[in-house]
Amino acid sequence: MDIKSRKIEILQQNIKRKISEILFNMKDPRLCHDVLTISEVIVSNNGTVCNVHITSLRGIEHTRTVCNILQRASGHIRSQLSKILKIRMVPKIKFFSSDLSKVLFQ
């Protein structure tokens, strides 16, 4: 494994951990009392785009609704990440819904 891919992997782990903390502390009434899981975080090789895959216990339709809400709040989440992470440029965040059954049975 080369150094660049190792750095991307570490960045993905850090972003996953910090976004889950940010989501836990969000005060949006549409998101409280909801169990969300970040199933996967993929950062592009140049570090400009971050795809975050979300699952919810309430089903895929609810997960899609939550992803739309989070996509509208992605600027706020990105600014929170910039305060926490010590990187030059925080990637643009895109949220995608994942099917929980696919995640559980991998």
C-alpha positions as CSV (number, residue, x, y, z in Angstrom):
1,M,0.0,0.0,0.0
2,D,1.5,3.3,-1.0
3,I,1.6,6.4,1.2
4,K,-1.1,8.3,-0.7
5,S,-3.7,5.5,-0.4
6,R,-2.9,5.1,3.3
7,K,-3.5,8.8,3.9
8,I,-6.8,8.6,2.1
9,E,-7.8,5.6,4.2
10,I,-6.9,7.5,7.4
11,L,-8.8,10.5,6.2
12,Q,-11.9,8.4,5.5
13,Q,-11.8,6.9,9.0
14,N,-11.4,10.3,10.6
15,I,-14.3,11.8,8.5
16,K,-16.5,8.9,9.3
17,R,-15.9,9.3,13.1
18,K,-16.3,13.1,13.1
19,I,-19.5,13.1,10.9
20,S,-21.1,10.6,13.2
21,E,-20.3,12.9,16.2
22,I,-21.7,15.9,14.3
23,L,-24.9,14.0,13.4
24,F,-25.3,12.9,17.0
25,N,-25.1,16.5,18.1
26,M,-27.4,18.1,15.4
27,K,-30.5,19.7,16.8
28,D,-32.6,19.2,13.7
29,P,-36.0,17.9,14.9
30,R,-36.3,15.8,11.7
31,L,-33.2,13.9,12.7
32,C,-33.5,13.5,16.5
33,H,-34.8,10.2,17.8
34,D,-33.4,8.5,14.7
35,V,-30.8,5.9,14.6
36,L,-28.4,6.6,11.7
37,T,-25.4,4.6,10.8
38,I,-22.6,5.7,8.5
39,S,-21.9,2.5,6.6
40,E,-19.2,3.8,4.3
41,V,-17.1,6.9,3.6
42,I,-15.3,7.1,0.3
43,V,-12.9,10.0,-0.4
44,S,-11.7,10.7,-3.9
45,N,-8.0,10.3,-4.7
46,N,-7.4,14.0,-4.8
47,G,-9.4,14.6,-1.6
48,T,-12.0,17.0,-3.1
49,V,-15.2,14.8,-2.8
50,C,-16.4,12.6,0.0
51,N,-19.3,10.2,-0.5
52,V,-21.0,9.3,2.8
53,H,-23.3,6.2,2.7
54,I,-26.1,6.3,5.4
55,T,-28.4,3.6,6.7
56,S,-31.4,3.9,9.0
57,L,-33.4,1.3,10.9
58,R,-36.6,2.8,9.6
59,G,-36.1,1.6,6.0
60,I,-34.7,2.7,2.7
61,E,-37.4,5.4,2.0
62,H,-36.7,7.1,5.3
63,T,-33.0,6.8,4.6
64,R,-33.5,8.6,1.3
65,T,-35.4,11.4,3.1
66,V,-32.7,11.7,5.7
67,C,-30.0,11.9,3.0
68,N,-31.9,14.8,1.3
69,I,-32.0,16.6,4.7
70,L,-28.3,16.0,5.2
71,Q,-27.4,17.1,1.7
72,R,-29.1,20.4,2.4
73,A,-27.1,20.6,5.7
74,S,-23.8,19.5,4.0
75,G,-22.4,23.0,4.1
76,H,-22.9,23.2,7.9
77,I,-21.4,19.7,8.4
78,R,-18.4,20.6,6.2
79,S,-17.8,23.8,8.2
80,Q,-17.9,21.8,11.4
81,L,-15.4,19.3,10.0
82,S,-13.1,22.2,9.0
83,K,-13.0,23.2,12.7
84,I,-12.2,19.7,13.8
85,L,-9.9,18.2,11.2
86,K,-6.4,19.5,10.6
87,I,-6.4,19.4,6.8
88,R,-5.9,22.1,4.2
89,M,-9.1,21.5,2.3
90,V,-12.2,19.7,3.6
91,P,-13.8,17.7,0.8
92,K,-17.3,18.4,-0.6
93,I,-19.7,16.0,1.1
94,K,-22.3,14.0,-0.7
95,F,-24.8,11.8,1.1
96,F,-26.2,8.5,-0.3
97,S,-28.7,6.1,1.1
98,S,-27.6,2.5,1.6
99,D,-29.9,-0.5,2.1
100,L,-29.4,-1.9,5.6
101,S,-29.9,-5.5,4.6
102,K,-26.9,-5.2,2.2
103,V,-24.7,-3.8,4.9
104,L,-25.7,-6.4,7.5
105,F,-25.1,-9.4,5.2
106,Q,-21.8,-8.4,3.7
